Each structure stands twice: as structure tokens, then as C-alpha cells.
């Protein structure tokens, strides 16, 4: 995995390229504990890489999406003003109530 992937044509030497594989039933390839350990090792290796100029940290796959989900659960889904106005107008013509925004009516 990661940059340790070798090539059959080039003597199994690591090619310093990355590959992605999806395994549905990882137990068919290795013991569950070994798989978890390898994923933790890969995650640590990626996260410990120095961030590129202009960035604060290195993220792993799905980390930005997980963070966005947490923000949306807590703060709601932000909508552009024009879209919100359009949806509100359409809801009014259909007599459909809009959900109350998160935070509306909460004690501060």
C-alpha cells in the first residue's frame, strides 16, 4: 500500500506512486487485527507528512467530508441567499412550510 507498491515488471522495487484498492471483505485478505493495524499505520504515515505550503495539515480520505458532516449536523446546511429565496417562494405558492433554521427559537 501507499508508496511501497512494487511492480512485477521492475523487480518489485517500490515505485514511489500511490494506489487505491477497495476490499469489501478484508478478512479474506488478512486477519482483522492486521488489517486495522495496517490502516492505522498508513493513516499515521499520511498524517505525519509535512503539509504543503499554504496548508495547515494533511488530511486522509473522507476526513474533509466527515468534518463537513459534523458542521452540518451542528449548524445546518448553508444555502446561498438566492436559492433560499427561490425555495421559500416556491414553498409559499405550494403552501408548504419551510423547516425552522437550526438555532431559531433556541435559548442563547
C-alpha positions in Angstrom: 0.0 0.0 0.0 1.0 3.6 -0.4 4.4 4.3 -1.9 5.6 0.7 -1.1 3.7 -0.7 -4.1 6.1 -2.5 -6.3 6.0 -3.5 -10.0 6.2 -7.0 -11.5 8.0 -5.6 -14.5 10.6 -3.7 -12.5 11.8 -6.2 -9.9 9.3 -5.4 -7.1 11.1 -2.2 -6.2 8.8 0.4 -4.7 7.7 2.8 -7.5 7.0 5.7 -5.1 3.5 6.0 -6.5 0.3 5.5 -4.7 -2.5 3.1 -5.4 -6.1 2.7 -4.1 -7.8 -0.6 -3.5 -11.2 -1.3 -2.2 -11.8 -4.5 -0.3 -15.3 -5.4 0.7 -14.4 -8.4 2.9 -11.0 -7.6 4.3 -10.9 -10.9 6.3 -10.4 -12.7 3.0 -7.0 -11.0 2.7 -5.7 -10.8 6.2 -6.7 -11.0 9.8 -9.0 -8.2 11.0 -6.4 -7.1 13.6 -3.7 -7.0 10.9 -5.9 -5.0 8.6 -6.7 -2.5 11.2 -3.0 -2.2 12.2 -2.0 -1.6 8.5 -4.7 1.0 8.0 -3.6 2.8 11.2 0.0 2.7 10.0 -1.0 4.1 6.6 -3.1 6.9 8.3 -0.2 7.8 10.6 2.2 7.8 7.7 0.0 10.2 5.7 -1.0 12.4 8.6 2.7 12.8 9.7 3.7 14.1 6.3 4.6 17.8 6.4 1.7 19.9 4.9 2.3 21.6 1.6 2.9 25.4 1.6 -0.3 27.2 2.3 -1.9 24.3 4.1 -2.2 23.7 7.9 -2.4 19.9 7.8 -2.5 16.7 5.7 -5.9 15.1 5.5 -6.8 11.5 4.8 -9.6 10.3 2.5 -13.1 11.3 3.8 -11.7 13.5 6.6 -13.0 16.7 4.9 -16.4 15.1 4.4 -16.6 13.9 7.9 -15.7 17.4 9.2 -18.3 18.9 6.9 -20.9 16.5 8.2 -20.2 17.3 11.8 -20.6 21.0 11.0 -23.9 20.4 9.1 -25.3 18.4 11.9 -24.5 21.1 14.4 -25.1 24.3 12.3 -27.4 23.1 9.5 -26.8 23.2 5.7 -25.8 26.6 4.4 -27.7 27.8 1.3 -26.9 30.6 -1.0 -29.4 33.5 -0.4 -30.7 33.4 -3.9 -31.5 29.7 -3.6 -33.1 30.1 -0.2 -35.3 32.9 -1.7 -36.3 30.7 -4.6 -37.2 27.7 -2.4 -39.1 30.0 0.0 -41.1 31.5 -2.8 -42.0 28.1 -4.3 -42.8 26.7 -0.8 -45.2 29.6 -0.3 -47.0 29.0 -3.6 -47.4 25.4 -2.6 -48.4 26.1 1.0 -45.5 24.0 2.2 -44.0 25.2 5.5 -40.2 25.6 5.5 -38.3 23.9 8.3 -37.1 26.3 11.0 -33.4 27.1 10.7 -31.1 25.5 13.2 -30.7 27.8 16.2 -34.0 29.5 15.6 -36.0 29.6 18.8 -33.1 28.2 20.9 -32.2 29.9 24.2 -28.9 31.5 23.7 
